[in-house]
Amino acid sequence: MLYSSADDWRRAPRKRVLFFAMSGLGKTHVSRMLRDSGEWFHYSIDYRIGTRYMGEYIADNAKAHAMKVPFLRDLLMTDSIYIGSNITFENLAPVSAYLGKPGDPDKGGLAYGEYTRRQAQFRTAEIHALMDTAYFIDRAERLYGYPHFVCDTGGSICEWVDPDDANDPLMTELSQNTLMVWIRGDDAHTEELIRRFDRAPKPMSYQPEFLDRVWQDYLQQEGVAEDHVDPDAFIRWTYAQALAHRQPRYEKMADRWGITVAADDMARVRTATDFDSLIADTLAAR
C-alpha cells in the first residue's frame, strides 16, 4: 500500500486517499469536509463522468426529447437555443436520468437493449474517469497547490474489477497512487439504504452478467413482457440483490489493496485532523 503504517501516514507531506463503498455511506460527505478544510483536492468520479465522458450523450438525449416538440425543434434547428446539463458536485441527476430504468415506456422505461447500451457507455466512462486519478493528483498539486487529494468514487467501482486477480489493471493503478479506503456498512446500514432507495429509487450501473441474470429472473417471476415491466418496481427489486452482490467484492478489494473503516467511525469524523487520526489508527490496527 501507499502508506504501510500509521507513522508513514502521519509523516506523509502529501496524503492521497480513495473512498469506495455503496452510495449513502459517507464517501461524498467526508470528501466535501476534507475539501472545505482548504488543503484537500476533491476529485469526484461521478462529476468527471458527467462532464468529461458522458456530457455529450446526456445533452444529445435532452435534445432528442426537445426535438419532439415543434416549438423547441424550430429553435434548435436555427441554433436559437442551447441545451446542456447543469452538473455540479451537488447535482449529478443528469447522469442518473440518462442511465434510466428498463421497462414500460409509458412509465418512463427504456427498452432493455437501449438500457444496456447506456450501461456499457457508463462502464467505459467510469473506468476512464478512475484511470484519470493519477492525472488529477498531479494536476491538483501542480496547478492549484493542494498537498492532499481525495478520490470520491461511485458505488459501481466494484463492478468493473476482478477482486480475485492480484494484477487487476484498474486496482493496480489506483492502489499505486492512493490509499484505498472501504467504508463498510453493517446490517443496520443496509436496511436503511434499502428503505431510502425504496422511497426514491434511482438508476444504478451494474455488471452486465449480474444485470442480465436479475432481468431474466424478474421477467420469469412476474410473468411480464419486457415492455410491461414497471421500471421502479424492477430497480427496487434489484437493489437489495445488488447490495449482496457488491459486499463481498468490496471486501476482497479492501483485503487485497486497501483498508477498511466502519461507516459509523467515518460518520464521527468532523475535521481533517479527525480523519488523519482515524486512518492512522486503522493502519496501526492492521
Salt bridges, closest charged atoms under 4 A:
ASP8 OD1 - ARG11 NH2 3.54
ASP36 OD1 - ARG35 NE 3.72
GLU90 OE2 - ARG32 NE 3.64
GLU90 OE2 - ARG35 NH2 3.83
GLU114 OE2 - ARG117 NH2 2.85
GLU114 OE2 - ARG118 NE 2.72
ASP132 OD2 - ARG48 NH2 3.05
ASP138 OD2 - ARG142 NE 2.88
GLU141 OE2 - ARG14 NE 2.56
ASP152 OD2 - HIS42 NE2 3.17
GLU159 OE1 - HIS245 NE2 2.76
GLU159 OE2 - ARG246 NE 2.84
ASP164 OD1 - LYS252 NZ 3.18
ASP186 OD1 - HIS189 ND1 2.74
GLU192 OE1 - ARG195 NH2 2.99
GLU192 OE2 - ARG199 NH2 3.76
ASP198 OD1 - ARG236 NE 3.18
ASP217 OD2 - ARG213 NH1 3.79
ASP227 OD1 - HIS228 ND1 2.87
ASP230 OD2 - LYS107 NZ 3.53
ASP232 OD1 - LYS101 NZ 2.54
ASP264 OD1 - HIS189 NE2 2.97
ASP265 OD1 - ARG268 NH2 2.30
